[in-house]
Each structure stands twice: as C-alpha cells, then as structure tokens.
Amino acid sequence: MQEFIKKYAKIHELFYRRTFKDKGFKCEICGKELKIFHAGHLKKCGITKEEYIEKYGYPNRFYEMDAVLKMLVSKVYDLYITTTSKWLELPVQTRVYKTIDKRNKDEYLEDLNKNRRLLNSMNIINHFKGVSTLGVFPKWGKSKFLIIDIDSHVGLKTAQKVAKDIKTFYKKFIPEKYIHINFSGNKGYHVTLFFDQFIELKDLYRLYNIVLTEIHADKFEDVFLEMRPTRKGIQGHGVKLPLGANFTNLDDYNNYAFFVDKNFEPVTNEIEYFLSIEKIDGKIIYKILYDYKGKQVSIFPELNHKKDEKQDISNDLDKVKDIKEYREGKQIKGILENGLKEVGTRHYWSFLIAMYLKKEGFSDEETYEKLLAWSKKQCMRGMSKSNLNEIENDLRGIIFKGVFNKKKHYNLSNSNQINGKITVGNTLFEKIELLNSIKLSSSIRRINLQKILFVMEIHGSYYCDDEGHYTMSYDQIRELSNVGSFTTIAKSISELQSLGILIIIKRENKFNEDLWIKEPNIYSIDEVKLQDKDNSFEVDYHLLGSELYFYNCLKEYFGEKKLKKVLSRSVRSRFSQDINNCVVI
C-alpha cells in the first residue's frame, strides 16, 4: 500500500473542498509555476508523468485524491461489477428505484439515445459522493462474490449475532482476512466473500443453504436473511454497494454503508481497508460443497418476502395503482381513516400519510401523535407486527428527519404530475426564445443556457413544493441537459439569474458535514396559470437527457418556420437532420 493513500481515511475526504483551482503546482525540475499537471510540459523536462510521480510524488493533494479515487473505482470494478449494461440507481432526490437496462430499449428510445453510456466510473463516483445508491447485477448465471444480507427488525445487536455465527462457520474453511462485513446502511449487515474466479450461482445457493442450516437461521425471529446475487442472474435483484448512502433508509444520518471490524465498529481507515481486500481461491467453495455432499441441508429462499413491511417507500411506489387519487390524497386519506388493506405496508403508508398531513397543515408533532395512534390501531387489527419501540423509531425517522426536514423537500406530487408527464405553459418557451435574441458570445453558450433552463424548469415543475421551491444538483443538471462541464453549468445558472430568467432562493455553498455532501441550490419555479389550453404543452420528464427530445419539443411547439427565431443558424445546421427526421411526441 503506497504511503500517500494512508493520508485519507474516509472516502468523503476525497471530495471535501476539492476544486479545479487546486490543480496548480511548481515543477520540481524547472521550477515553473503550472496550472495543471500534464505530459506536454514534462516532456520538455525530459520526463514522463509516471517517472515524475515515482521520483517526486504527486504535485499536490488534488492529484493525490484523484489517484486514490481512481484506485477505489478500479477496485469496485474488480470486486463487484460483472455487467455494465444493467445496473440499479436510487437517487437521493426521488428515493425511487430505477433499473437501467441498456439491452431492452424500444426503437424510439434507441433513436433518442444513440450515444447512451454504459455503467461507468461516474456512476461509481456518484455513489461515493452520496448522489445516488448504486446497485449491480450478475451475468451468465455466475458471480465473483457472495453476500448474505442480514436484516434485523429487533435491533442491530441481533444482526451482529447472526453475522458472527456466519463468520464462525466460514472460518472453519476460510482465513478470517477473506471474510468481510459491512453495515448495510439500513437495518443490518452484509457478510461478503470475494472470489478469484466466477462461481456458478447455483453452487453459491448451495453454499448459502449450508451456511443457514449450520447457524440454525430459523431460531432468529424477525431476522431475515437473503442471498445476493440471486440465481435469476441478470434479470435478478440488484446488489447495493457499500461505501455510499443507502437511500432505502430515509434517515440520512444513519444510512452510510461502511465496513466494520470484529467489534462491529467502523474500520479506522476505510480506504486502506477496501483497497487491501483480497479474493479467496474459488476452489475453497467447491471443497465446502464436497464436504457437505450427502448431508442433510435445509432449503432457504433466496429472497425473504416477509420483510416487505420493513421496506421503504421507494420499494412500494408501484403499488399505488390510481396515480390521480394518490396525487390528490384521496387514497391516502382513505387509508388514514379506514386502515391498511394489506399486511406489511405500514412503513410505506406512514410516509405517504406524513406527507399528506404536512400538506393539510399539521405540524411535525401533531403528525407524529396522529400517526402513532394510527400505527397502534393497525397492530391491534393484525395488519402490522411491529412493536411499539420499532414504530416510534420508525416514525421519528420518517417525520422529523424526513418529511418535515426543510432540507429534504418531501412533498406529495404536484397537481400536474402524472406518470412523468408534465404540463407546462408558454412562459418556458418564451424564455427559450428570448435567450436566442440576447447577444451572447457564441451559439454554444446560447444553446447551453437554453438546454439548462429547459431541464430545470421541467424538473422544478415535477418536484417543487407548495411554495414552488425545488432543489436540483449539478449532477442532475448535467445528466438531463447533456452540458458536461460543472463550470459551464455554474456560470450558466449565474447568467440566467442575472437575466432575470431563473429565480434562485438560496445559493447553498456550505459543505454539510453530517451528510458529507455540498448541498444543492434552492430554486423557485416561475409558475403561470394556464388559461388557454392551446398555450399548454405536455413533456415527459423521463425522456429528458436526450438532446433529440429537447429539439423535438421545440420543433413541435414552435413549428419549423418559427424555429429560426429560437435556435441559432449554426445549431440548426448541426442538428437539422435529426430535427427533420424526429417523431412528433
């Protein structure tokens, strides 16, 4: 392990106060002050980058942190990633599972996303930064790791007892240094083995059953064990990665998935620990299977569906069949008055009821008392098996740290939101047209402003609260607008504000030491009531991120003739073929 790596103990330290201004350094060879560490200057000094680093070390902390981050990303690829065509994302803004599968796109979306990316290092970095939770899938019916996922609903002490028993069994065959345990970021732990070869999932399932048989898993009440990955292979369940926030847990102060030592305390240096993980010889697995050949082994399910009650809202959104009733609160009000209709959905409906009561004007304390009484009634009806202590902890997390936390912006869906469809007025398009009439230095600068404004207004319409306020991170803006530079995005936002086109309520530059992220700005949507249906226009939030969709919307709204007043000649020339051939949505 290189010595400079030990300077950084926690991954969030690699992002703290790290800006491009910190790239400058003084060349050790010629003494020249340089703005960036690049091979061109070093070549003049008769040395390569690699030779310079070996002799003098990295120029400064910026390049050290960058090097460590690249090592971590590479280690994630090595240990966890089998396929880059399918992965799982759980964004902090929505906390709704999103499975990205690049193999299954219909022809129209194929056209919209000609240059769509596969899973890459930026996805992993966003996971480290706490922008979204990343999950990966197996492939070919094989895996290079096995995770036994422990979820305890009677406290972490019981989960630790189960993890110890699993580790004790493994140690009969495997040296302790190859057995790794991490807090899942929610209600338990992951016990993980990494292999130096791909192992058939069916063989890992046999090992999983052997382990659960030997530890007498049935004796642990309200503790649910699952195998990851599942034998369903690439169509199976995603495995959430450690060293990031697990956004299925609504408590952002207790959802970081960290590796633990033998006392279940966070490892002292998680970076050094993770980079030092070694893989075991896969032959050991087959030795264990051979030793248990002919012995009686119980069969356990790969996935334990009994724990549905404990899953968060992001797992259950698809259960709401009537989007309109959900949006208007009718269905929520019915559950509040009449009680649960399905066993195992208390947590899910508690979150929705809290948002409904917030919208109705109840305070956080009033909401807590009302939901506590409602939850007790559900237990009496036999619709929930949670104990009082668990209910109280659950509600405190949902209400005080979640729904009523001013930084979270948890609200019921807006009145114009249905399955991703957003109805916008002519004001947005007038602003886009106005930007084309303003004298700017280049057409690229102009089109960047137009694209950023387009996605921010639509995102704001989709996620704003009752006051019209919303947050949107630079990562989201970059992903949806295809403007790749954070510097360009920051300058564009400032320019849109100076032109009076974008309203910024709060420009938050502080680093949140509790969440270890730089909090996003708070914006305000410029809402205009639609009096004339002819001036309204429907867009699909889920299709943002495609440049073709952006141009397609402009073409449909303005028509080809007026499009000349909206887009510059160079932009129209560059995209004329796509615009002329696009399908009207």
Secondary structure by P-SEA (a helix, b strand, c coil): ccccccccccccccccccccccccccccccccccccccaaaaaaacccaaaaaaacccccaaaaaaaaaaaaaaaaaaccccccccbbbbbccccbbbbbbcccccaaaaaaccccccccaaaaaaaaaccbbbbbbccccccccccbbbbbcccaaaaaaaaaaaaaaaacccccccbbbbcccccccccbbbbcbbbbaaaaaaaaaaaaaaacccccccbbbbbcccccccccbbbbbccccccccccccccccccccccccccccaaaaaaacccccaaaaaaaaaaacccbbbbbbcccccccccccccccccccccaaaaaaaaaaaaaaaccccccccaaaaaaaaaaaaaaacccaaaaaaaaaaaaaaaaaaccccccaaaaaaaaaaaccccccccccccccccccccccbbbbcaaaaaaaaaaaacccccaaaaaaaaaaaaaaaaaaaacccccccccccaaaaaaaaccccaaaaaaaaaaaaaacccccccccccccccccccbbbbbbbbcccccccccbbbbbccccccaaaaaaaaaaacccccccccccaaaaaacaaaaaacccc
